[in-house]
Amino acid sequence: MKRAIPTVGLTVAVGLFIADQLTKWIVTGPLGIDYLGAYREITSFFDLRFVQNIGVSLGLLRAESDIARWALVAMTGAIAIGVCVWMWRESNRADQVALGCVLGGALGNIVDRVRFGYVVDFADLHIGEWRPFLVFNVADAAITIGVLILLVRALLIREKPGKASANEPVEKFNA
């Protein structure tokens, strides 16, 4: 059976990729927040702050050499390909949207790592001096939201069973 193109998931991925790259350009270009230590206070709990992220989530797997950088690009690229394959096989639209979030975010961060050698992070949520999150970007938020949707759907949401009910016997087929 031929699967339909996951239009919803791909649209989400492309939209988030564009939003990620556009926001990074706005922050580092027109707003001029493009060097370490540069920031602009937006509200009492949100700043735009330039950070060069050479690792992945939570500062893990820091790519401090060119070999590590390209290994991280290859690993993230392999994950993006896996997500794309999963999306193509997925028939549930909510899962396609979640996978589109992960794919769009991964692609946005891959482009940064290829272009600059690091990922541009800029969103700094805080309460006073307490920072419950590391500085992040649209791609990071999209990946996090996509993974959370997948986890909630996998752990908490049960699909309605087909025509057979739980009380009906299951037919066994002899080979």
Secondary structure as the mmCIF struct_conf table of DSSP 4:
data_model
#
loop_
_struct_conf.conf_type_id
_struct_conf.id
_struct_conf.beg_label_comp_id
_struct_conf.beg_label_asym_id
_struct_conf.beg_label_seq_id
_struct_conf.end_label_comp_id
_struct_conf.end_label_asym_id
_struct_conf.end_label_seq_id
HELX_LH_PP_P HELX_LH_PP_P1 LYS A 2 ILE A 5
HELX_RH_AL_P HELX_RH_AL_P1 THR A 7 THR A 28
TURN_TY1_P TURN_TY1_P1 GLY A 29 LEU A 31
BEND BEND1 TYR A 35 TYR A 35
TURN_TY1_P TURN_TY1_P2 LEU A 36 GLY A 37
STRN STRN1 TYR A 39 THR A 43
TURN_TY1_P TURN_TY1_P3 SER A 44 PHE A 45
STRN STRN2 PHE A 46 ASN A 53
BEND BEND2 GLY A 55 VAL A 56
HELX_RH_3T_P HELX_RH_3T_P1 SER A 57 GLY A 59
BEND BEND3 LEU A 61 LEU A 61
BEND BEND4 SER A 65 SER A 65
HELX_RH_AL_P HELX_RH_AL_P2 ASP A 66 ARG A 89
HELX_RH_AL_P HELX_RH_AL_P3 ARG A 93 PHE A 116
BEND BEND5 GLY A 117 TYR A 118
STRN STRN3 VAL A 119 LEU A 125
STRN STRN4 ILE A 127 ILE A 127
TURN_TY1_P TURN_TY1_P4 GLY A 128 GLU A 129
STRN STRN5 TRP A 130 TRP A 130
BEND BEND6 PRO A 132 PHE A 133
STRN STRN6 PHE A 136 PHE A 136
HELX_RH_AL_P HELX_RH_AL_P4 VAL A 138 LEU A 155
TURN_TY1_P TURN_TY1_P5 LEU A 156 LEU A 156
HELX_LH_PP_P HELX_LH_PP_P2 ARG A 158 PRO A 161
BEND BEND7 LYS A 163 ALA A 164
TURN_TY1_P TURN_TY1_P6 ALA A 166 ASN A 167
BEND BEND8 GLU A 168 GLU A 168
HELX_LH_PP_P HELX_LH_PP_P3 PRO A 169 GLU A 171
#
